[in-house]
Amino acid sequence: MNNKKWLTVMFAFALMLLLAACGGSSDGETEDTGGDTEEQTDTGEDAGDETEAAEESSGDAQTLRISIGVTDAHPEYEGAMKFKELVEEQTDDFEVEVYHSGQIAGDREAAEMLQQGTLEITIPSTSPMVNFVPEYGVFDLPFTIPNEEVADAVLDGPFGDKMLGMLEDQGMVGLAWWENGFRNLTNSSKPVSSVDDLEGLDLRTMENDIHLDAWNAMGANPTPMAFPELFSALQQGTIDGQENPYPTIDTSNFYEVQDYLSGTNHVYTPFIFLISKQIWDGFSEEQQTILREAAVEAGKFNRERNREVADESLEMLKEEMEFSEITDEELERFRDAVEPVIEDHKSSIGAEVVDEYLAEIEKHE
């Protein structure tokens, strides 16, 4: 065999070996690890199913954002987190996100977002809701609710249900009553234990006509101001004092810029759990039931925690501030001072609603 033919044969033989080696490697990989590969394939299918299910769940789960104005140290935030826990335990249909400290919006703006369907849930106090339902001014009438037990009975009964029902025409659905609590007075000027002590005191109030008129009637100089501006105004001495529930006074550190605390309990303010009607109407009956029951259950938790924290906050505040208790006799003088305010606002709220509210309170006292 000449050299040329020998090289051709050797090249062909080498090519055959190379092709055989490649084919053998491929077959060998399948055969050698066939069991593992099959196991891995099965495991992979299972994992794929789980991933697909998770993706489907995540894809189908609707995010429900809750906007609240208070900090994450407040019992309302704890209640919102309880709602999240209850809902996500019951169903994979929803993922709940809680935004505190007005991160999304203030109370009024958040309610407007519900109307537009651009926010799912907010839990404001009832005072800003007067802008949407004038009848909600009934909850701002001073010195009407005497204690938490009466508040619960009124809100959880027919009157409370009636008030919740008024919201649907405004594009919101009220699911439950929560608790902000009794509002109490602080100031940096002097102890306040009687209505006479309020004379000339510059106080921040909410932007609410009933609150403004009530403090005017009691001799103070009320100034409406947004809550985020309040601490700096107190610190700078722009105003003398403010009024809020004990947990809010505590968690907002108002004791750092206020010297005197008075247990006025002048207004009991509920929180109200609201969801966008536009969004609510898109849920199934089963989903609505889950959300409503969770809102009610979380509301009970919120009330319990709020009362615990109110007691704890009061004890802490007494260590930092001079506390004045209001006697029964002085309380009557406060009530007498604001009686004309209640009468003046009957027409704007609705006389029938005011009379029904006061009758419900009297029935449970």
RAURCOR-V777889 format. One line per field, one symbol per residue. burial: b if it has 16 or more other C-alpha atoms within 10 Angstrom, else e. A space follows every 50 residues. Layout:
burial = ???
This chain:
burial = eeeeeeeeeeeeeeeeeeeeeeeeeeeeeeeeeeeeeeeeeeeeeeeeee eeeeeeeeeeeeebbbbbbbbbebbbbbbbbbbbebbbeeeebbbbebbb bbebbbbbebbbbbbbbebbbbbbbbbbbbebbebbbbbbbbbbbbeeeb bbbbbeeebbbeebebbeeebbbbbbbbbbbbbbbbbbebbbbbbeebbe bbbbbbbebbbbbbbbbbbbbbbeeeeeebbebbeeeebbbbbbbbbbbb bbebbebbbbbbbbbbbbbbbbbbbbbbbbeeeeeebeebbbbbbbbbbb bbbbbbbebbeebbeebeeebbbbebeeebbebbbebbbebbeebbeebe eebbeebeebbeeee
